[in-house]
């Protein structure tokens, strides 16, 4: 051990991280993040588990507590928490370039796959075999979303107060049509106040469970327990990084508005998904509830069945589930191409959606993470996270019911109950084959504990067989 390292260890713990070199080559980091990206199937819980297994248990680059602290911050942010966690850890390990590489590689495989599937869907979507494939996917997706309600509920609803918060969130969004961001921010405020007051009801663990084995102590990892020099907040750095990423993010939005005006589909895509990047808290499924309602009911870019098809694509490809937004942007521009070729417009719409969705994720991490590194162990922050997670259970239940109405019934109508508009199914329009396949998917997921990928594959195959044998168009 050299004199500099000895002096650092003899000083405060913060100096340890600042003085020591973790010794991880940048090229090795790139290889590991490429491996994480290739294995990032299964939604945020599965993706976070993959990162935990590789980064904490296998490589021992970061310890258990530090990993969970970073995850807790990402859970409090709008946008895809798994991708933001990759940016956070990449930044801790190799500064800004590490965060850029980790976050970009995490998104890249899914972006390429969804774009290719979007083109196929737009060109061949009305062919019987393609319809059969997505008919099966819809049933599987419904089962997977319901399983997410149960899985997250078991982790988050640990007492009656959390159950009440989940129920209130469901009532607010399903019956009262309350804005999703307002629900999540309200839950965060309640949890933060409860945590600051020291109420044990709110001091429960939040976030996605990452480990079931022995925790790896921070001090036994490459990063150690201290704060690296580059992870200390400075005013100059904060202003510089904010300016760069705000220009990268909002510059194209402003340019489109000035060049094309407010009536262009590209302007609508840029503005809507930029707004989504700011207000969509609570994880992928909760975000999709907001996107689905706006894309289908407000902008009419696609119909409910197509939204489910897009989610099926995202479930079966690597990367964040929120990559389904690329499909939404593609279809919106494909159907309103203006003077452009429809496929070219669709590709540009999809790329624009991905840009304004994910660029803000880098901003949130690079701007906020240096301050969050100094808040490890903050109980009020953890309480806010736990309460948000409880509210998200109610929001995802709303998403599951919305999906079920449009998967299992051909016709849904709006009725008024004590002045509140509600969507209810027309019972005579029940889709019997879809009902049977959905029941089989639920049985596979809940009774036999079959994994997501086999269920998606089996349902897709069943859909293809159904369309080939029955011959429906």
ROLO-504043 format. One record per residue (C-alpha): residue number from 1; x, y, z. Coordinates in nm, 2 decimals, always signed. Example, Ala and Ser with C-alpha at 12.3 -4.5 7.8 and 13.67 -1.06 7.14 Angstrom:
BEGIN
1, +1.23, -0.45, +0.78
2, +1.37, -0.11, +0.71
This chain:
BEGIN
1, +0.00, +0.00, +0.00
2, +0.15, +0.34, -0.10
3, +0.16, +0.64, +0.14
4, -0.12, +0.82, -0.04
5, -0.36, +0.52, +0.02
6, -0.25, +0.49, +0.38
7, -0.32, +0.85, +0.44
8, -0.66, +0.82, +0.28
9, -0.76, +0.52, +0.49
10, -0.64, +0.70, +0.81
11, -0.87, +0.99, +0.73
12, -1.24, +1.01, +0.70
13, -1.44, +0.75, +0.50
14, -1.53, +1.00, +0.23
15, -1.16, +1.04, +0.15
16, -1.12, +0.67, +0.09
17, -1.34, +0.67, -0.22
18, -1.18, +1.00, -0.34
19, -0.82, +0.88, -0.31
20, -0.82, +0.51, -0.41
21, -0.83, +0.38, -0.77
22, -1.08, +0.10, -0.81
23, -0.87, -0.05, -1.08
24, -1.15, -0.14, -1.32
25, -1.04, -0.08, -1.68
26, -1.29, +0.12, -1.88
27, -1.28, -0.14, -2.16
28, -1.39, -0.41, -1.91
29, -1.67, -0.19, -1.80
30, -1.79, -0.16, -2.16
31, -1.79, -0.54, -2.20
32, -1.98, -0.59, -1.88
33, -2.25, -0.33, -1.97
34, -2.28, -0.49, -2.31
35, -2.34, -0.82, -2.14
36, -2.60, -0.66, -1.90
37, -2.78, -0.51, -2.21
38, -2.79, -0.85, -2.39
39, -2.95, -1.02, -2.08
40, -3.19, -0.74, -1.99
41, -3.52, -0.92, -2.05
42, -3.80, -0.96, -1.80
43, -3.90, -0.60, -1.71
44, -3.73, -0.38, -1.45
45, -3.73, -0.64, -1.17
46, -3.55, -0.89, -1.40
47, -3.31, -0.63, -1.53
48, -3.22, -0.50, -1.19
49, -3.16, -0.86, -1.07
50, -2.93, -0.92, -1.36
51, -2.73, -0.60, -1.28
52, -2.72, -0.70, -0.91
53, -2.59, -1.05, -0.99
54, -2.32, -0.93, -1.23
55, -2.21, -0.60, -1.06
56, -2.25, -0.69, -0.69
57, -2.23, -1.07, -0.66
58, -2.00, -1.16, -0.95
59, -1.77, -0.86, -1.01
60, -1.80, -0.71, -0.66
61, -1.76, -0.36, -0.81
62, -2.03, -0.21, -0.59
63, -2.17, -0.32, -0.25
64, -2.52, -0.42, -0.15
65, -2.61, -0.10, +0.04
66, -2.47, +0.13, -0.22
67, -2.65, -0.06, -0.50
68, -2.98, -0.03, -0.32
69, -2.92, +0.34, -0.23
70, -2.87, +0.41, -0.60
71, -3.18, +0.21, -0.69
72, -3.39, +0.40, -0.43
73, -3.30, +0.72, -0.60
74, -3.38, +0.59, -0.94
75, -3.72, +0.47, -0.82
76, -3.80, +0.82, -0.71
77, -3.72, +0.96, -1.06
78, -3.95, +0.98, -1.36
79, -3.87, +0.73, -1.63
80, -3.72, +0.37, -1.65
81, -3.55, +0.30, -1.32
82, -3.34, +0.01, -1.45
83, -3.18, +0.21, -1.72
84, -3.12, +0.50, -1.48
85, -2.96, +0.26, -1.24
86, -2.72, +0.15, -1.51
87, -2.63, +0.52, -1.58
88, -2.58, +0.58, -1.20
89, -2.35, +0.28, -1.15
90, -2.16, +0.34, -1.48
91, -2.11, +0.71, -1.36
92, -1.98, +0.59, -1.02
93, -1.73, +0.36, -1.18
94, -1.60, +0.56, -1.48
95, -1.73, +0.92, -1.44
96, -1.95, +1.07, -1.71
97, -1.83, +0.86, -2.00
98, -1.91, +0.55, -1.79
99, -2.26, +0.67, -1.74
100, -2.31, +0.75, -2.10
101, -2.19, +0.41, -2.22
102, -2.38, +0.21, -1.96
103, -2.71, +0.39, -2.03
104, -2.67, +0.39, -2.40
105, -2.58, +0.02, -2.42
106, -2.87, -0.07, -2.20
107, -3.12, +0.10, -2.44
108, -2.96, +0.01, -2.78
109, -3.06, -0.36, -2.83
110, -3.42, -0.29, -2.74
111, -3.43, +0.02, -2.96
112, -3.30, -0.17, -3.27
113, -3.54, -0.47, -3.20
114, -3.85, -0.26, -3.15
115, -3.77, -0.05, -3.46
116, -3.74, -0.36, -3.67
117, -4.07, -0.51, -3.52
118, -4.25, -0.18, -3.57
119, -4.16, -0.18, -3.95
120, -4.28, -0.54, -3.98
121, -4.60, -0.46, -3.79
122, -4.68, -0.15, -4.00
123, -4.62, -0.34, -4.33
124, -4.76, -0.68, -4.24
125, -4.97, -0.61, -3.94
126, -5.30, -0.71, -4.11
127, -5.17, -1.05, -4.23
128, -5.34, -1.33, -4.06
129, -5.02, -1.49, -3.92
130, -4.91, -1.15, -3.77
131, -5.25, -1.10, -3.62
132, -5.24, -1.44, -3.47
133, -4.90, -1.38, -3.32
134, -5.02, -1.06, -3.15
135, -5.35, -1.21, -3.05
136, -5.16, -1.46, -2.84
137, -4.92, -1.20, -2.71
138, -5.21, -0.99, -2.57
139, -5.33, -1.27, -2.35
140, -4.98, -1.33, -2.21
141, -4.93, -0.95, -2.15
142, -5.25, -0.93, -1.95
143, -5.14, -1.22, -1.73
144, -4.79, -1.06, -1.68
145, -4.94, -0.73, -1.58
146, -5.17, -0.90, -1.33
147, -4.87, -1.09, -1.19
148, -4.69, -0.76, -1.15
149, -4.98, -0.63, -0.94
150, -4.95, -0.93, -0.71
151, -4.57, -0.93, -0.70
152, -4.52, -0.56, -0.63
153, -4.82, -0.57, -0.39
154, -4.67, -0.85, -0.18
155, -4.35, -0.65, -0.14
156, -4.50, -0.30, -0.10
157, -4.83, -0.35, +0.10
158, -4.68, -0.45, +0.43
159, -4.93, -0.29, +0.66
160, -5.29, -0.14, +0.65
161, -5.17, +0.21, +0.57
162, -4.99, +0.10, +0.26
163, -5.29, -0.10, +0.15
164, -5.51, +0.20, +0.20
165, -5.27, +0.42, -0.01
166, -5.28, +0.16, -0.29
167, -5.66, +0.15, -0.27
168, -5.68, +0.53, -0.27
169, -5.45, +0.55, -0.58
170, -5.67, +0.30, -0.76
171, -5.99, +0.49, -0.68
172, -5.83, +0.82, -0.78
173, -5.71, +0.71, -1.12
174, -5.98, +0.46, -1.22
175, -6.30, +0.64, -1.09
176, -6.19, +1.00, -1.06
177, -5.95, +1.01, -1.35
178, -5.69, +1.19, -1.14
179, -5.36, +1.28, -1.31
180, -5.11, +1.00, -1.26
181, -4.82, +1.24, -1.17
182, -5.04, +1.40, -0.90
183, -5.11, +1.06, -0.74
184, -4.74, +0.97, -0.72
185, -4.63, +1.31, -0.60
186, -4.90, +1.30, -0.33
187, -4.78, +0.95, -0.22
188, -4.42, +1.07, -0.21
189, -4.52, +1.37, +0.01
190, -4.72, +1.15, +0.25
191, -4.43, +0.91, +0.28
192, -4.17, +1.18, +0.32
193, -4.36, +1.35, +0.60
194, -4.43, +1.01, +0.77
195, -4.06, +0.91, +0.74
196, -3.94, +1.25, +0.88
197, -4.19, +1.20, +1.17
198, -4.03, +0.86, +1.24
199, -4.36, +0.67, +1.19
200, -4.28, +0.30, +1.16
201, -4.57, +0.25, +0.92
202, -4.38, +0.43, +0.65
203, -4.03, +0.29, +0.73
204, -4.06, -0.02, +0.51
205, -3.83, -0.13, +0.23
206, -3.91, -0.01, -0.12
207, -3.78, -0.08, -0.46
208, -3.74, -0.40, -0.65
209, -3.59, -0.69, -0.45
210, -3.25, -0.75, -0.57
211, -3.08, -1.02, -0.37
212, -3.19, -1.33, -0.19
213, -2.84, -1.44, -0.07
214, -2.57, -1.30, +0.15
215, -2.53, -0.92, +0.12
216, -2.19, -0.80, -0.01
217, -2.06, -0.53, +0.22
218, -1.96, -0.21, +0.05
219, -1.61, -0.22, +0.20
220, -1.53, -0.55, +0.03
221, -1.60, -0.40, -0.32
222, -1.39, -0.21, -0.57
223, -1.58, +0.12, -0.50
224, -1.56, +0.08, -0.12
225, -1.76, +0.30, +0.12
226, -1.64, +0.64, +0.03
227, -1.75, +0.90, -0.22
228, -1.53, +0.92, -0.53
229, -1.39, +1.27, -0.61
230, -1.60, +1.30, -0.92
231, -1.92, +1.22, -0.72
232, -1.90, +1.53, -0.50
233, -2.14, +1.80, -0.61
234, -2.01, +2.13, -0.73
235, -2.20, +2.43, -0.87
236, -1.99, +2.46, -1.18
237, -2.05, +2.09, -1.27
238, -2.42, +2.11, -1.20
239, -2.47, +2.42, -1.43
240, -2.26, +2.27, -1.71
241, -2.42, +1.93, -1.72
242, -2.77, +2.08, -1.69
243, -2.71, +2.32, -1.98
244, -2.57, +2.05, -2.20
245, -2.85, +1.80, -2.15
246, -3.13, +2.05, -2.15
247, -3.01, +2.17, -2.49
248, -2.98, +1.81, -2.62
249, -3.32, +1.72, -2.49
250, -3.53, +2.04, -2.55
251, -3.34, +2.18, -2.84
252, -3.50, +1.94, -3.09
253, -3.84, +2.00, -2.94
254, -3.81, +2.38, -2.99
255, -3.67, +2.34, -3.34
256, -3.96, +2.11, -3.44
257, -4.21, +2.36, -3.30
258, -4.06, +2.65, -3.49
259, -4.01, +2.46, -3.82
260, -4.33, +2.25, -3.83
261, -4.57, +2.44, -3.60
262, -4.79, +2.30, -3.33
263, -5.01, +2.09, -3.55
264, -4.74, +1.85, -3.67
265, -4.74, +1.49, -3.54
266, -4.37, +1.52, -3.48
267, -4.42, +1.83, -3.26
268, -4.69, +1.64, -3.07
269, -4.46, +1.34, -3.02
270, -4.17, +1.56, -2.91
271, -4.38, +1.76, -2.66
272, -4.58, +1.47, -2.52
273, -4.29, +1.23, -2.46
274, -4.08, +1.52, -2.32
275, -4.37, +1.58, -2.07
276, -4.38, +1.21, -2.00
277, -4.01, +1.21, -1.92
278, -4.08, +1.46, -1.64
279, -4.41, +1.34, -1.49
280, -4.41, +0.96, -1.52
281, -4.29, +0.82, -1.18
282, -4.34, +0.47, -1.04
283, -4.19, +0.22, -1.28
284, -4.26, +0.09, -1.63
285, -4.61, -0.05, -1.58
286, -4.73, +0.27, -1.41
287, -4.58, +0.48, -1.69
288, -4.75, +0.26, -1.95
289, -5.09, +0.33, -1.79
290, -5.04, +0.70, -1.86
291, -4.89, +0.66, -2.21
292, -5.17, +0.41, -2.31
293, -5.45, +0.64, -2.21
294, -5.29, +0.95, -2.37
295, -5.18, +0.78, -2.69
296, -5.51, +0.60, -2.75
297, -5.77, +0.84, -2.61
298, -5.61, +1.18, -2.66
299, -5.39, +1.16, -2.96
300, -5.54, +0.86, -3.14
301, -5.21, +0.74, -3.26
302, -5.32, +0.38, -3.22
303, -5.60, +0.17, -3.07
304, -5.60, -0.03, -2.74
305, -5.52, -0.36, -2.92
306, -5.22, -0.21, -3.09
307, -5.10, -0.07, -2.76
308, -5.10, -0.42, -2.62
309, -4.92, -0.55, -2.93
310, -4.65, -0.29, -2.87
311, -4.62, -0.39, -2.50
312, -4.59, -0.75, -2.62
313, -4.29, -0.65, -2.84
314, -4.13, -0.47, -2.55
315, -4.18, -0.77, -2.32
316, -4.01, -1.01, -2.56
317, -3.71, -0.79, -2.65
318, -3.41, -0.68, -2.43
319, -3.41, -0.34, -2.27
320, -3.65, -0.12, -2.08
321, -4.03, -0.19, -2.11
322, -4.08, +0.18, -2.17
323, -3.92, +0.12, -2.51
324, -4.28, +0.05, -2.62
325, -4.30, +0.43, -2.65
326, -4.08, +0.40, -2.96
327, -4.35, +0.18, -3.12
328, -4.62, +0.44, -3.02
329, -4.42, +0.72, -3.18
330, -4.36, +0.51, -3.49
331, -4.72, +0.44, -3.54
332, -4.83, +0.79, -3.47
333, -4.59, +0.93, -3.74
334, -4.66, +0.64, -3.98
335, -5.03, +0.73, -3.98
336, -4.97, +1.10, -4.02
337, -4.66, +1.13, -4.24
338, -4.74, +1.46, -4.41
339, -4.52, +1.48, -4.72
340, -4.29, +1.21, -4.61
341, -4.30, +0.84, -4.70
342, -4.50, +0.67, -4.42
343, -4.22, +0.42, -4.33
344, -3.96, +0.70, -4.32
345, -4.19, +0.91, -4.11
346, -4.25, +0.62, -3.87
347, -3.88, +0.56, -3.83
348, -3.82, +0.93, -3.76
349, -4.11, +0.94, -3.52
350, -3.98, +0.63, -3.33
351, -3.62, +0.77, -3.31
352, -3.76, +1.11, -3.19
353, -3.96, +0.94, -2.92
354, -3.66, +0.74, -2.80
355, -3.44, +1.05, -2.79
356, -3.68, +1.27, -2.58
357, -3.76, +0.98, -2.36
358, -3.41, +0.87, -2.26
359, -3.19, +1.19, -2.28
360, -3.36, +1.33, -1.97
361, -3.26, +1.01, -1.78
362, -2.90, +1.10, -1.82
363, -2.98, +1.45, -1.69
364, -3.15, +1.33, -1.38
365, -2.85, +1.11, -1.29
366, -2.56, +1.34, -1.37
367, -2.73, +1.63, -1.20
368, -2.88, +1.46, -0.90
369, -2.66, +1.17, -0.82
370, -2.37, +1.37, -0.67
371, -2.62, +1.51, -0.41
372, -2.78, +1.17, -0.35
373, -2.45, +1.01, -0.28
374, -2.44, +1.22, +0.03
375, -2.78, +1.10, +0.15
376, -2.72, +0.73, +0.19
377, -2.93, +0.60, +0.48
378, -3.18, +0.89, +0.47
379, -3.50, +0.75, +0.62
380, -3.74, +1.01, +0.48
381, -3.62, +0.94, +0.13
382, -3.67, +0.57, +0.18
383, -4.02, +0.63, +0.32
384, -4.12, +0.84, +0.02
385, -4.00, +0.55, -0.21
386, -4.20, +0.29, -0.01
387, -4.52, +0.50, -0.03
388, -4.48, +0.56, -0.40
389, -4.44, +0.19, -0.45
390, -4.77, +0.13, -0.26
391, -4.95, +0.38, -0.48
392, -4.81, +0.22, -0.79
393, -4.98, -0.10, -0.70
394, -5.32, +0.07, -0.74
395, -5.20, +0.24, -1.07
396, -5.09, -0.09, -1.22
397, -5.42, -0.25, -1.12
398, -5.59, +0.02, -1.32
399, -5.37, -0.07, -1.61
400, -5.45, -0.44, -1.58
401, -5.83, -0.36, -1.58
402, -5.79, -0.13, -1.88
403, -5.60, -0.40, -2.07
404, -5.86, -0.67, -1.97
405, -6.15, -0.46, -2.10
406, -5.99, -0.44, -2.45
407, -5.84, -0.79, -2.47
408, -6.15, -0.98, -2.36
409, -6.42, -0.77, -2.51
410, -6.47, -0.64, -2.86
411, -6.69, -0.35, -2.75
412, -6.65, -0.12, -2.45
413, -6.89, +0.17, -2.38
414, -6.88, +0.46, -2.14
415, -7.15, +0.50, -1.88
416, -7.21, +0.76, -1.61
417, -7.23, +0.64, -1.24
418, -7.32, +0.93, -1.00
419, -7.17, +1.16, -1.25
420, -6.85, +0.97, -1.29
421, -6.77, +0.84, -1.65
422, -6.67, +0.47, -1.65
423, -6.58, +0.23, -1.93
424, -6.78, -0.10, -1.90
425, -6.77, -0.40, -2.13
426, -7.06, -0.50, -2.35
427, -7.10, -0.86, -2.22
428, -7.23, -0.99, -2.55
429, -6.90, -0.89, -2.72
430, -6.68, -1.12, -2.51
431, -6.40, -1.27, -2.71
432, -6.42, -1.64, -2.61
433, -6.09, -1.76, -2.76
434, -5.91, -1.47, -2.60
435, -6.08, -1.55, -2.27
436, -5.96, -1.91, -2.29
437, -5.61, -1.82, -2.38
438, -5.59, -1.55, -2.11
439, -5.71, -1.81, -1.85
440, -5.44, -2.05, -1.96
441, -5.18, -1.78, -1.93
442, -5.29, -1.69, -1.58
443, -5.29, -2.05, -1.48
444, -4.93, -2.09, -1.62
445, -4.81, -1.78, -1.44
446, -4.99, -1.81, -1.10
447, -5.04, -2.18, -1.06
448, -4.73, -2.34, -1.23
449, -4.50, -2.04, -1.18
450, -4.38, -2.06, -1.54
451, -4.15, -1.77, -1.65
452, -4.24, -1.48, -1.86
453, -4.06, -1.57, -2.18
454, -4.20, -1.93, -2.20
455, -4.55, -1.79, -2.14
456, -4.51, -1.53, -2.41
457, -4.37, -1.79, -2.65
458, -4.65, -2.04, -2.58
459, -4.93, -1.78, -2.61
460, -4.78, -1.65, -2.94
461, -4.77, -2.01, -3.07
462, -5.13, -2.07, -2.96
463, -5.24, -1.75, -3.14
464, -5.07, -1.86, -3.46
465, -5.23, -2.20, -3.44
466, -5.57, -2.05, -3.37
467, -5.55, -1.81, -3.67
468, -5.42, -2.09, -3.90
469, -5.69, -2.34, -3.81
470, -5.98, -2.11, -3.76
471, -5.88, -1.87, -4.04
472, -6.00, -1.54, -3.89
473, -5.88, -1.22, -4.04
